């Protein structure tokens, strides 16, 4: 029997009062999968034999999030529920709706597009609905929808404003600290960054007749290219590597994940760890030894982008964001990987380290994170480590 929290129990009546259509916003680690299963169970008690589909993220090549939903459904004794990734469901929807790829063009037969394919859809990580490709799952035309996400803002245009919110204070998550680690890049790194920064501003002034130093994304292709090059320079500062490695050493023996934005940077971190005698696993596009980490043959995992959402490993206690996404919701989702309560370690305290390069766009991060002020701790390499950082 699954033990429910107060906010998991209240979800169904709130959703029912909203006409079985709406979003529940829940902080990462609050148990939205359990909440969703409980809503399915109670819905089917009232409306037996209804068809249900769950759409969710893949969770990497291992389909971990899909499997997590299937396992939790079994815990609730729920059968006959389809679970797909967003892309799987979108592709299936297009096929069932009569969309066939013929001679490089989509051809649509005469079908009733308004006919529901499922009575109920659970949209896990429902912010994905705002993506044009993944959002095609709404062409299933479910009668009822429950959206779940810690960062649902982009999906409110589709499903409306959240009908309930699970805050950090009430969520069943472990104690955690967000360490804002501010460091100085090297002179060469800042020169490279500033060249692209200057080029961005000059181009924006040129195309805006001198009225603007920045442009919204998608406004100008050349400006977007310069933005990407500046971001690339910031992501791959090698001055990030010794900080990440020393943080691993500071938490040696703890289950640690390092996230970075570029594969080349991930491999350099791996090499630096190995040079220090620290074995690690990788989950990047050209190398995948994740199973070694999953089966506890290693305690350090270096990743690029995948498994930021929905991955549930309660043994994780340290997250190091060696480079930061420009999207606040991605940072929030990433930190959520460490915040699960570990039943075998009631004293667990999660540590999330965000490496912020001084003088760059990294400084915007804190104001975009929705956590109480007492969860943040301002740090520098000097405050974290007793000795001067070595070069790797």
C-alpha positions in Angstrom: 0.0 0.0 0.0 1.4 3.4 -1.0 1.4 6.0 1.8 0.2 9.4 0.4 1.1 12.9 1.6 -1.6 15.5 2.2 -0.9 17.2 -1.1 -1.1 13.9 -3.0 -4.4 13.2 -1.3 -5.9 16.6 -2.1 -4.9 16.5 -5.7 -7.9 14.4 -7.0 -10.7 16.6 -5.4 -9.0 19.8 -6.7 -8.7 18.3 -10.2 -12.3 17.0 -10.1 -13.6 20.5 -9.1 -11.7 21.9 -12.1 -13.6 19.6 -14.4 -10.7 17.0 -14.6 -8.6 19.4 -16.7 -5.7 21.4 -15.3 -2.1 21.6 -14.2 -0.6 20.7 -10.8 2.7 22.4 -10.2 4.9 20.4 -7.9 8.5 21.1 -6.9 11.0 18.5 -8.1 11.2 15.5 -5.9 7.7 16.0 -4.5 6.3 12.7 -5.9 4.3 13.8 -8.9 4.3 10.2 -10.3 2.6 8.9 -7.2 0.2 11.8 -7.3 -0.7 11.0 -10.9 -1.2 7.3 -10.2 -3.6 8.2 -7.3 -5.6 10.5 -9.6 -5.9 7.7 -12.2 -7.0 5.2 -9.5 -9.7 7.5 -8.1 -10.8 8.5 -11.6 -11.3 4.9 -12.6 -13.2 4.2 -9.4 -15.8 6.8 -10.5 -15.5 6.1 -14.2 -14.6 2.4 -14.8 -13.3 1.2 -18.2 -12.0 4.6 -19.3 -9.0 4.7 -21.5 -5.9 6.4 -20.1 -2.6 7.4 -21.6 0.5 8.8 -19.9 2.9 10.9 -21.9 6.3 11.7 -20.4 9.9 12.3 -21.2 12.2 9.5 -22.3 14.8 9.8 -19.4 17.6 9.0 -21.8 18.2 6.1 -24.0 17.2 3.8 -21.1 13.6 5.1 -21.1 13.9 5.4 -17.4 11.0 7.8 -16.8 8.7 5.6 -18.9 9.7 2.6 -16.8 9.3 4.5 -13.6 5.7 5.2 -14.4 5.0 1.6 -15.3 6.5 0.4 -12.0 4.5 2.9 -10.0 1.3 1.9 -11.8 2.0 -1.7 -10.8 2.4 -0.5 -7.1 -1.2 0.9 -7.4 -2.5 -2.2 -9.1 -3.4 -0.2 -12.2 -3.5 -2.0 -15.5 -4.4 -1.2 -19.1 -2.7 2.2 -19.1 -0.5 3.2 -22.0 2.8 5.0 -21.3 4.7 6.7 -24.1 7.3 9.3 -24.5 6.1 12.6 -26.0 7.7 11.8 -29.4 6.4 8.2 -29.4 2.9 9.4 -28.7 3.1 12.3 -31.2 4.2 10.0 -34.0 1.6 7.4 -33.1 -1.0 10.1 -33.1 -0.1 11.3 -36.6 -0.3 7.8 -37.9 -3.6 7.0 -36.3 -5.0 10.3 -37.5 -4.3 9.2 -41.1 -1.1 11.1 -41.6 1.2 9.1 -43.8 4.6 10.2 -45.1 4.4 9.8 -48.9 6.9 11.2 -51.4 8.3 13.6 -48.9 4.9 15.1 -48.1 2.4 14.3 -45.4 -0.9 13.1 -46.8 -4.0 13.1 -44.7 -6.9 10.8 -45.4 -10.5 11.7 -44.4 -10.5 11.1 -40.7 -12.4 12.7 -37.8 -9.7 14.7 -36.0 -12.0 15.7 -33.2 -12.6 12.1 -32.1 -10.8 11.3 -28.8 -8.2 8.7 -28.9 -8.1 8.4 -25.1 -10.6 9.5 -22.4 -7.8 10.7 -20.0 -4.3 12.0 -20.6 -1.7 12.5 -17.9 0.9 14.9 -19.3 4.0 14.4 -17.2 6.5 17.3 -17.5 3.7 19.1 -19.3 5.9 22.0 -20.3 6.8 19.8 -23.2 3.4 20.5 -24.7 4.7 23.9 -25.8 7.2 22.2 -28.1 5.7 22.1 -31.6 6.6 18.5 -32.2 5.9 17.0 -28.8 2.7 19.2 -28.5 1.1 17.1 -31.3 0.1 14.7 -28.6 -2.8 17.1 -27.9 -4.2 15.9 -31.3 -5.3 12.8 -29.4 -8.1 15.1 -28.2 -8.4 13.6 -24.7 -11.6 14.6 -22.9 -9.7 15.0 -19.6 -6.1 16.1 -18.9 -3.9 16.3 -15.9 -0.6 18.2 -16.4 2.3 17.7 -14.0 5.4 19.8 -13.9 7.7 21.8 -11.6 8.1 24.4 -14.3 4.7 24.5 -16.2 4.8 28.1 -17.4 5.1 27.3 -21.1 2.1 25.0 -21.0 -0.4 27.3 -19.3 -1.5 28.6 -22.7 -2.7 25.1 -23.5 -4.0 23.8 -20.1 -4.6 27.0 -18.2 -3.0 28.3 -15.0 -2.1 25.7 -12.3 -5.0 24.5 -10.2 -2.7 23.6 -7.3 1.0 24.2 -6.3 3.2 22.0 -4.1 5.8 24.3 -2.6 9.3 23.4 -1.4 8.3 23.9 2.2 5.5 21.3 2.1 7.1 18.9 -0.4 8.5 15.6 0.8 12.1 16.3 -0.2 15.3 16.1 1.7 17.0 19.1 3.2 19.1 20.8 0.5 21.5 23.7 -0.2 22.1 25.6 -3.4 25.7 26.7 -3.5 26.3 29.7 -5.8 30.0 29.2 -6.6 31.3 32.4 -8.2 34.8 32.1 -9.8 37.0 34.2 -12.0 37.7 32.8 -15.5 41.2 33.2 -16.9 42.2 36.3 -18.8 42.3 34.4 -22.1 38.8 33.0 -21.5 37.3 36.4 -20.7 38.9 37.9 -23.8 37.3 35.2 -25.9 33.9 35.7 -24.2 34.1 39.5 -24.5 34.9 39.4 -28.2 31.6 37.6 -28.9 29.8 39.8 -26.4 31.0 42.9 -28.1 30.1 41.5 -31.5 26.6 40.8 -30.3 26.1 44.3 -28.9 27.5 46.0 -32.0 25.3 43.9 -34.3 22.2 44.6 -32.2 22.9 48.4 -32.3 23.4 48.2 -36.1 20.1 46.4 -36.9 18.1 48.5 -34.3 19.5 51.8 -35.6 21.4 52.4 -32.3 18.4 51.9 -30.0 19.2 48.4 -28.6 22.2 46.4 -27.4 20.3 43.1 -27.4 17.6 41.5 -29.4 15.0 38.9 -28.5 15.8 35.3 -29.6 14.6 34.5 -33.1 14.6 38.2 -34.2 17.8 38.1 -36.2 19.7 35.0 -37.4 23.2 36.7 -37.2 22.5 37.9 -33.7 21.4 34.4 -32.6 24.6 33.0 -34.1 26.7 35.4 -32.1 24.7 34.6 -29.0 25.4 30.9 -29.5 29.2 31.6 -29.9 29.3 33.6 -26.7 27.4 30.9 -24.9 29.8 28.3 -26.3 32.8 30.2 -25.0 31.2 30.5 -21.5 30.1 26.8 -21.4 33.6 25.5 -22.1 35.8 27.6 -19.8 38.5 25.2 -18.7 38.7 27.1 -15.4 35.4 25.3 -14.4 37.2 21.9 -14.5 39.4 22.1 -11.3 36.5 23.4 -9.3 34.3 20.5 -10.4 37.1 18.0 -9.7 37.8 19.4 -6.2 34.1 19.4 -5.4 34.0 15.6 -6.2 37.0 15.2 -3.9 35.3 17.2 -1.2 32.4 14.8 -1.4 34.4 11.7 -2.1 32.3 8.5 -1.6 29.0 10.3 -2.1 26.8 9.7 -5.1 27.6 12.6 -7.4 26.4 13.8 -10.8 28.2 16.4 -12.9 26.2 18.2 -15.6 27.8 20.1 -18.4 26.4 21.6 -21.6 29.0 20.3 -24.1 30.4 16.8 -24.8 34.0 18.1 -25.3 33.8 19.6 -21.8 32.4 16.4 -20.3 35.4 14.4 -21.7 37.9 16.9 -20.2 36.2 16.6 -16.8 36.4 12.8 -17.1 40.1 13.0 -17.9 40.8 15.3 -15.0 38.9 12.9 -12.6 40.8 9.9 -13.9 44.1 11.8 -13.5 43.2 12.2 -9.8 42.4 8.4 -9.6 38.6 8.9 -9.5 36.6 6.5 -11.6 33.5 7.9 -13.2 30.7 6.9 -15.5 29.6 8.9 -18.6 26.3 9.5 -20.3 27.1 11.5 -23.4 26.3 11.0 -27.1 29.5 9.2 -27.9 30.0 7.3 -24.7 27.6 5.6 -22.3 28.8 3.8 -19.1 25.7 4.8 -17.1 25.0 1.2 -16.1 28.2 1.2 -14.0 26.9 4.2 -12.0 23.4 2.7 -11.8 24.8 -0.5 -10.3 27.1 1.4 -7.9 30.3 0.3 -9.5 31.1 4.0 -9.7 29.9 6.9 -7.6 30.5 9.8 -10.0 28.5 10.4 -13.2 29.3 13.0 -15.9 26.4 13.9 -18.2 25.4 16.1 -21.0 21.8 17.2 -21.0 20.0 13.8 -20.7 18.2 12.6 -17.5 17.6 16.1 -16.2 13.9 15.4 -15.9 12.1 12.6 -14.1 15.2 10.5 -13.3 14.6 9.2 -9.8 17.7 7.9 -7.9 17.3 8.6 -4.1 21.0 7.8 -3.5 22.1 10.9 -5.3 23.2 13.6 -2.9 25.6 15.9 -4.9 24.9 17.8 -8.2 27.6 19.9 -9.8 26.5 22.1 -12.7 29.8 22.6 -14.2 28.2 24.8 -16.9 24.7 26.2 -16.8 21.8 26.1 -19.1 20.4 29.5 -20.1 16.9 28.2 -19.3 15.9 28.5 -15.6 13.5 25.6 -15.8 16.3 23.3 -16.9 18.4 24.4 -13.9 15.4 23.7 -11.5 14.8 20.3 -13.1 18.5 19.4 -12.9 18.8 20.2 -9.2 15.7 18.1 -8.5 17.8 15.0 -9.2 19.4 15.2 -5.7 16.3 16.1 -3.7 14.6 12.7 -3.3 14.4 11.4 0.2 16.6 8.3 0.6 14.8 5.7 2.8 18.1 4.1 3.7 19.8 7.4 4.7 17.4 9.6 6.8 20.3 12.1 7.4 20.8 12.8 3.7 21.4 16.5 2.8 21.5 17.4 -0.9 24.2 19.8 -2.2 23.7 21.5 -5.5 26.7 23.5 -6.8 26.2 26.0 -9.6 29.4 27.3 -11.1 29.0 30.9 -12.0 31.7 32.6 -14.1 32.1 36.3 -13.0 31.6 38.8 -15.7 29.3 36.6 -17.8 25.6 36.0 -18.3 25.8 33.3 -15.5 25.1 36.1 -13.0 21.4 36.1 -14.0 20.7 32.6 -12.6 19.8 33.2 -9.0 17.0 35.7 -9.6 15.3 33.1 -11.8 15.3 30.3 -9.3 12.2 30.0 -7.1 13.6 28.8 -3.8 13.6 30.5 -0.3 16.6 32.7 0.4 17.8 30.4 3.2 18.4 27.6 0.7 21.1 29.6 -1.1 24.7 29.9 0.0 27.2 32.3 -1.7 30.5 30.6 -2.3 33.9 31.1 -3.9 36.6 28.5 -4.6 38.5 30.0 -1.7 35.6 29.4 0.7 35.1 25.9 -0.5 38.6 24.6 -0.5 41.5 24.9 2.0 44.2 25.0 -0.7 44.8 26.9 -3.9 43.2 25.1 -6.9 45.6 23.0 -9.0 45.6 23.2 -12.8 44.3 20.1 -14.5 
